[in-house]
Each structure stands twice: as structure tokens, then as C-alpha cells.
Amino acid sequence: MDTKIVKKKSKLKLISIILVSALAVSVFGWYFLNQKKTFNVKLEDITTDVVTKGKFEDMLMVTAQTQSLNSSLVNVLEGGAVKEIFAEDGQMLMKGQPIARVYNPNTEFNYLNQETGIMQQISQMRSSLLELKNQEFNQDKELLQSQNDYNTALQTFNLQKRLYDAEIGKKTDYDVALQNLNYQKQRKQIVEKGSANEKASRNSQFAAINNSINQMEKSLDILRSNKNNFLIMAPVSGRLSSFNISLGQNLTTGESIGKIDLMGGYKLIAKVDEYYINKLQVGIKGRLESNAKQYEVIISKILPEVKDGQFSVELNFIDAKIENLKIGMTFGVKLKLSADTQSMMIPKGNFYKDTNGKWIFVLKNSKAEKRNISLGRENPMYYEVVSGLKAGETVITSDYSELKKYEILDIKK
């Protein structure tokens, strides 16, 4: 009996030890999991800035380049290899002045075949016209002959009738003359009717053939003019730009090989980061400086196609224009996106690429602690702070690539 009690007490003691050990492990694990990760950082390896409150300027700085206000593309009308070049980039050209000549033997051969075929068709149609005219001539001769035969028969009849009435002529001669008159009269009527029908048919054929010949001649004119497409000419008068082709280079039909600047004014073209594609709109004004003078510009067109992470905007001068402007000059333009506001701000820094503006390290004494924040607008100098920071607090704005997995930083001087 005593032995059973001893065994029971030993078993209870063992269970107690196991429970206490499990509880200790759980507490230690909870403490370890909730322990914030800390990292030692030298003060000289980080950049700090102070949160300030002041006038936030909602603006964007872009680099804009001057271009001609109006221009016309120089397109290749007929593809081929460049055989001759008559102009060079930057040259002033008159409308219709030759720029280059291309050559395509296959197209040239096709043109010759088509031209020969059209000329043969025209020749055949003109032969048909000549045949119709001969038919008309023969029909007129037959009509004239029938009229003449009728007149002769009428004269003979009248003569025989007078002789017969005077009882001089014979009855048989009178009857023959009457019979011949009736025959020539009916013959004349048949010939006239046939001639009228054939004339209407011939007139219809004349009109159709002449119309076909006209169409063929127009096609021939177009075909011959297309041969001139091998010669690339200036579509308008102005300065040739963006022109860079070489002898022997193969050009395709419709390819643009340059443009003609009309020299009637200038505009500015700026490349803008795609981040701003929904923030910019036509009518937004900006300002640039040249030779210590300020000039106002306005966005006149937005080209929404994004290429290499950027899109283009066109700007026009509002009032005064810069003197002695030249194509290709560059200017820094400040675009005003909205009115200035009193806001909390932090200077821009490399921290943003690792945090996307969702959190930041806030420095206090010799420690920096991770804190969630919300950022709003930005300009070339500052981010606008929406929430999470107060004026006067110090934050780390340098690169976070080695710090982002920690929550507390020990700053060592």
C-alpha cells in the first residue's frame, strides 16, 4: 500500500515538472517572438532630416527641348535602296525640292509591264473605235444609195406616168416604173430604220469605249507619275531635320526618314515620368528662366504613349518668347500642379525606394524606431506627410537596403 502511494506521488511530481517546463518554453518563445529586431548603425553611415511644416509647393521640374511649332514628315512613297542623296540635315528646302532617290528594279519592271499592258488595251480600244467609224461610214453610204435609188425610181415613175396619161407611153413601162418605185420606197424605209438602230447602238459603244480609253489614260498617267515616287521630295518649304540616311540603305514604303520644320514658331517637348501621367493635363502652366528672365508656358498637348517609363507633353509660350530660339535648345521648366498649401514635409531620400513611403525610421536620442506613415504629394525637394509624423521629429532618409528587416536601430557615434 505504501509502495503504491509512493509511485503515485512520483508520477504526479513528474507531470508537474513537465508542465512547468512546457510553460517556461512557451513564455520564452513568446518573449523571443515579440522581441523587436535591433541593429547597430554608425551615425556617419546614415542621413537624417527634420520633419518641418511650411509651404508645400506642388510642382514638377522637367527638361524641355525646343522644336518647330509645325512640321511635316518626309515619308518614303516607294520603297527601295537609296541611290542618290541630294540634301543634308539642317538644310533649308523649297517645296518639291529633291531630297533623295531610291531604286527598286522589281517595282520598275512591274511599272513597265503595267504601262505596256495599258497601252495595248488603249490601242485595241482605238482599233474598235475605227472599226465602228468604218461601219458608220458604210451605213451612211447605204443610206445615201437607197435615197438616191428612190429618187431615181420616183423620177422614172413620174415620167412614165405622164407618158401613159398622154397615151404615148406603154402600160407595161408604167407598171414596171410603179413597181420599182414601191420597191425603192420600202427599201429606203428598211435602210433608214436599220441605220437608226445601228446608229443608237454605235453611239452607245462609242461612249463606252471613249470612257474606257479615258480611264485607261488616267491610269497610265497615275502609273507614270508613280515612277516619280522613286524621287523623295520636300512636301513643304522649311528646314530639313532628323534626316540621316546612307547610300545603299533599304527604305520601306511609308517609312519616315525625317521632317520639315516650317519655321513658323517654336514649341517645347518634355519627357515626363509615367508617375505623373494622371496628374498632368492640358492647361497646366509652367515657368522657365533664360538670361535672367522668366517666361510662362502652358501644356498644350499630352501624348499618352509611355515608352521607357516616360511620356511626352507639348508646351507653348503664353506671351513673350525667348529671343534667338533655335531647334534643340533645352530648358528647365517648373510646372505648377496645384496651389501651395501649409503641410508637413520631409526631404526626399533613398529610403523611399525600399519603403514606398509606407514607413520610416524615427530617431530619438540614440535609437531609431520603425513607424508607419502616409505620404501624399511630392515635388523635386520634398514629400508631403499626410500622417504618422510631427513637426520637429528627426527621420532617417538615406538608403534602407540593409535596414529594412529591422525595427529598432541603435545609433553609435
C-alpha positions in Angstrom: 0.0 0.0 0.0 2.8 2.4 0.9 4.6 1.4 -2.3 1.6 2.4 -4.4 1.3 5.8 -2.7 5.0 6.5 -3.3 4.6 5.6 -7.0 1.6 7.8 -7.4 3.4 10.8 -5.8 6.4 10.3 -8.1 4.1 10.3 -11.1 2.4 13.5 -10.1 5.8 15.1 -9.5 7.0 14.2 -12.9 3.8 15.6 -14.6 4.3 18.8 -12.6 7.9 19.1 -13.8 6.8 18.6 -17.4 4.0 21.2 -17.2 6.4 23.7 -15.6 9.0 23.1 -18.3 6.4 23.5 -21.1 5.1 26.7 -19.6 8.7 28.0 -19.4 9.4 27.2 -23.0 6.1 28.9 -24.1 6.9 32.0 -22.1 10.4 32.1 -23.5 9.2 31.6 -27.1 6.6 34.3 -26.7 9.2 36.7 -25.4 11.6 35.8 -28.2 9.0 36.2 -31.0 7.8 39.5 -29.6 11.3 40.8 -29.2 11.9 43.6 -31.8 14.9 43.1 -34.1 17.7 45.5 -33.3 20.6 46.6 -35.5 23.6 48.7 -34.7 24.3 51.6 -37.1 27.0 54.2 -37.2 25.8 57.8 -37.3 28.2 58.6 -40.1 26.6 55.9 -42.3 23.1 57.4 -42.3 21.5 60.7 -43.4 18.9 62.3 -41.1 16.5 65.1 -41.7 13.9 67.0 -39.7 10.2 67.0 -40.3 9.1 70.6 -41.0 5.8 72.3 -41.5 5.6 75.0 -44.1 4.5 76.0 -47.6 4.4 72.9 -49.8 4.9 73.8 -53.5 3.1 71.2 -55.6 5.2 71.4 -58.7 7.2 69.3 -61.1 10.6 70.1 -62.7 11.1 68.8 -66.3 13.6 69.3 -69.0 12.1 70.6 -72.3 13.6 70.9 -75.7 12.6 73.3 -78.4 11.0 72.0 -81.6 9.4 73.7 -84.6 5.7 74.6 -83.8 4.6 72.9 -87.0 6.4 70.3 -89.1 5.7 67.8 -91.9 7.1 64.3 -92.1 9.2 63.2 -95.0 7.8 59.8 -96.0 9.1 57.2 -98.5 6.4 56.8 -101.2 8.1 53.8 -102.9 10.5 51.5 -101.1 13.9 50.7 -102.4 17.6 51.2 -102.0 19.0 54.7 -101.7 20.6 55.6 -105.0 21.3 59.3 -104.6 21.1 61.8 -101.8 20.5 65.5 -102.7 20.1 67.2 -99.3 21.5 67.1 -95.8 20.2 67.5 -92.2 19.6 71.2 -91.3 19.4 72.4 -94.9 16.6 74.8 -95.9 14.4 73.3 -98.7 11.7 74.6 -101.0 8.5 72.6 -101.6 9.1 69.9 -104.3 12.9 70.1 -104.0 14.5 66.6 -104.3 15.9 65.1 -101.1 16.9 61.6 -102.3 16.3 58.9 -104.9 15.6 55.3 -104.4 15.7 52.4 -106.9 13.8 49.2 -106.9 14.3 47.0 -110.0 11.3 44.8 -109.3 8.9 47.7 -109.0 10.4 49.4 -112.1 9.9 46.2 -114.0 6.3 45.9 -112.8 5.7 49.5 -113.8 6.9 48.8 -117.4 4.7 45.7 -117.7 1.7 47.6 -116.4 2.4 50.5 -118.7 2.8 48.2 -121.7 -0.4 46.4 -120.9 -2.4 49.6 -120.5 -1.1 51.0 -123.8 -2.0 47.7 -125.6 -5.6 47.9 -124.2 -5.8 51.6 -125.4 -4.6 50.6 -128.8 -7.2 47.8 -129.1 -10.0 50.1 -128.0 -9.0 52.7 -130.6 -9.0 50.0 -133.2 -12.5 49.2 -132.1 -13.4 52.8 -132.5 -12.0 52.9 -136.0 -14.0 49.8 -136.9 -17.2 51.4 -135.6 -16.5 54.5 -137.6 -16.0 52.4 -140.8 -19.3 50.7 -140.0 -20.9 54.1 -139.7 -19.4 55.2 -142.9 -20.6 52.2 -144.8 -24.1 52.6 -143.3 -24.2 56.2 -144.4 -23.2 55.1 -147.9 -26.0 52.5 -148.0 -28.5 55.1 -146.7 -27.4 57.6 -149.3 -27.6 55.0 -152.0 -31.1 54.0 -151.0 -32.2 57.6 -151.1 -30.7 58.1 -154.5 -32.3 54.9 -155.9 -35.6 56.0 -154.6 -35.3 59.5 -156.1 -34.3 57.9 -159.5 -37.3 55.5 -159.3 -39.6 58.4 -158.5 -38.4 60.4 -161.4 -38.8 57.4 -163.7 -42.3 56.8 -162.4 -43.3 60.4 -162.9 -42.1 60.3 -166.5 -43.8 57.1 -167.3 -47.0 58.3 -165.7 -47.0 61.5 -167.8 -46.4 59.4 -171.0 -49.0 56.9 -170.0 -51.6 59.6 -169.2 -50.8 61.3 -172.6 -51.4 57.9 -174.2 -47.9 58.0 -175.5 -46.2 55.5 -173.2 -46.8 51.9 -172.8 -48.8 50.4 -169.9 -46.0 47.9 -169.2 -43.4 50.6 -168.8 -45.7 52.4 -166.4 -46.3 49.3 -164.3 -42.6 48.5 -164.1 -41.8 52.1 -163.0 -44.5 51.9 -160.3 -43.3 48.5 -159.1 -39.7 49.8 -158.9 -40.8 52.9 -157.1 -42.7 50.9 -154.4 -39.6 48.6 -154.0 -37.2 51.5 -153.6 -39.5 53.2 -151.2 -39.7 50.1 -149.0 -36.0 49.5 -149.3 -35.3 53.1 -148.3 -37.6 52.7 -145.2 -35.8 49.5 -144.2 -32.4 51.0 -144.6 -33.4 54.2 -142.7 -34.8 52.1 -139.8 -31.7 49.8 -139.7 -29.5 52.8 -139.8 -31.3 54.5 -136.9 -31.0 51.4 -134.8 -27.4 50.8 -135.6 -26.5 54.5 -135.0 -28.0 54.3 -131.5 -26.0 51.1 -130.8 -22.8 52.6 -132.2 -23.3 55.8 -130.2 -23.6 53.7 -127.0 -20.4 51.7 -128.0 -18.6 55.0 -128.8 -19.4 56.4 -125.4 -18.4 53.2 -123.6 -15.1 52.8 -125.5 -14.2 56.5 -125.1 -15.0 56.3 -121.4 -12.8 53.2 -121.1 -10.0 54.9 -123.0 -10.2 58.0 -120.7 -10.0 55.7 -117.6 -7.0 53.8 -119.1 -5.3 57.1 -119.9 -5.8 58.3 -116.3 -4.4 55.0 -115.1 -1.5 55.4 -117.4 -0.9 59.0 -116.1 -1.0 57.7 -112.5 1.3 54.9 -113.3 3.8 57.2 -114.9 3.5 59.7 -112.0 4.2 56.8 -109.6 7.5 56.4 -111.3 8.3 59.7 -109.7 7.8 58.2 -106.3 11.3 56.9 -106.5 12.3 60.6 -106.1 11.7 61.7 -102.5 10.9 65.4 -102.5 10.2 68.0 -99.8 6.4 68.1 -99.0 6.7 71.7 -97.8 9.2 74.5 -97.6 11.3 74.6 -94.4 14.3 73.2 -92.6 15.1 69.5 -93.0 15.7 67.8 -89.6 16.1 64.3 -88.2 17.4 63.3 -91.6 20.1 60.6 -91.6 20.2 58.0 -94.4 23.1 56.4 -96.3 23.6 55.3 -99.9 22.5 51.8 -100.4 20.3 51.8 -97.4 17.0 49.9 -97.9 13.9 52.1 -97.2 10.4 50.7 -96.9 7.2 52.2 -98.3 5.7 54.6 -95.8 8.9 54.9 -93.7 9.6 58.3 -92.3 13.2 59.5 -92.9 13.0 63.0 -91.5 10.8 66.0 -91.2 10.5 69.5 -92.5 10.3 72.2 -89.8 8.1 75.1 -91.1 10.0 77.7 -89.1 6.7 79.5 -88.2 7.3 79.4 -84.4 8.6 77.1 -81.7 7.2 74.7 -79.0 8.7 72.8 -76.2 8.7 69.0 -75.8 9.3 67.5 -72.4 9.7 63.9 -71.3 7.9 63.2 -68.0 8.0 60.1 -65.7 4.9 57.9 -66.1 4.1 58.5 -62.4 2.6 61.9 -63.5 0.5 60.7 -66.4 -2.7 61.2 -64.4 -1.5 64.3 -62.7 -0.8 66.4 -65.8 -3.5 67.9 -68.0 -3.8 70.4 -70.8 -3.9 73.9 -69.5 -1.4 73.5 -66.6 1.0 76.4 -66.6 4.7 76.5 -66.0 7.7 78.8 -66.0 11.2 78.7 -67.3 14.2 81.0 -67.0 16.6 82.2 -69.7 19.1 85.0 -69.5 17.7 86.1 -66.1 14.2 86.5 -67.5 11.1 84.5 -66.6 8.9 83.1 -69.4 5.5 81.5 -68.9 4.5 78.3 -70.8 1.4 76.2 -70.9 0.8 72.5 -71.6 -1.0 72.4 -75.0 -0.9 68.6 -75.7 -0.3 65.4 -73.8 1.0 62.4 -75.7 -0.1 59.5 -73.5 2.1 56.8 -75.1 4.5 55.5 -72.5 8.0 54.5 -73.7 10.9 53.5 -71.4 8.8 54.7 -68.4 8.2 58.2 -69.8 5.6 60.0 -71.8 5.7 63.4 -73.7 4.0 66.7 -73.3 4.0 69.7 -75.6 4.2 73.2 -74.2 3.6 76.6 -75.8 4.8 80.1 -74.8 2.0 82.1 -73.4 3.1 85.7 -74.1 6.7 86.7 -74.8 9.0 84.2 -76.4 12.7 83.8 -75.9 14.8 85.7 -78.4 17.0 83.8 -80.8 15.4 80.5 -80.2 16.9 77.5 -82.1 15.6 74.0 -82.5 17.2 71.6 -80.0 17.8 74.1 -77.2 16.9 72.7 -73.7 15.4 74.5 -70.7 14.3 73.5 -67.2 10.6 74.1 -66.8 8.7 74.3 -63.5 5.1 73.1 -63.8 2.6 74.2 -61.2 0.4 71.2 -60.5 -1.8 72.9 -57.8 -1.9 75.8 -55.3 0.6 75.9 -52.5 -0.6 74.5 -49.1 0.7 74.5 -45.5 1.8 70.9 -45.0 4.1 68.7 -43.0 7.2 67.8 -45.2 10.3 65.6 -45.2 13.1 65.9 -47.7 13.4 63.4 -50.4 15.8 60.5 -49.9 16.7 56.9 -50.9 14.6 55.5 -48.1 11.5 55.7 -50.4 12.6 53.0 -52.8 12.7 50.4 -50.0 9.6 51.6 -48.1 7.4 53.0 -50.9 6.6 55.8 -48.4 4.7 53.3 -46.1 7.1 53.6 -43.1 10.2 55.3 -41.9 12.8 55.2 -39.0 12.2 58.0 -36.5 15.2 59.0 -34.5 15.1 59.8 -30.8 18.2 60.1 -28.6 20.4 57.2 -29.7 17.7 55.0 -31.1 15.6 54.9 -34.3 12.3 53.1 -34.3 10.3 51.9 -37.3 7.0 53.8 -37.7 4.1 53.5 -40.2 3.5 56.8 -42.1 1.4 58.0 -45.0 2.9 60.3 -47.7 0.9 62.4 -50.2 2.2 64.6 -53.0 5.8 65.2 -53.9 8.0 67.8 -55.6 11.7 67.7 -56.5 12.7 68.5 -52.9 10.1 67.2 -50.5 7.4 64.5 -49.8 4.2 65.8 -48.2 3.4 64.0 -44.9 -0.2 63.0 -44.5 0.0 61.2 -41.2 2.5 59.5 -38.8 5.0 62.3 -38.2 5.1 65.5 -36.3 7.0 68.7 -37.0 10.4 68.7 -35.3 10.9 64.9 -35.4 14.0 63.5 -36.9 13.9 60.8 -39.5 16.4 58.7 -41.4 16.2 59.5 -45.2 19.2 57.5 -46.5 19.2 54.1 -48.1 17.3 51.3 -46.2 18.5 48.3 -48.2 20.4 46.9 -45.2 18.0 48.2 -42.6 14.5 47.3 -43.8 14.4 43.9 -41.9 14.9 45.6 -38.6 12.6 47.5 -36.3 14.9 49.3 -34.0 18.3 50.8 -34.8 21.0 51.6 -32.2 22.8 54.7 -33.4 26.5 54.6 -32.5 28.6 57.8 -32.8 
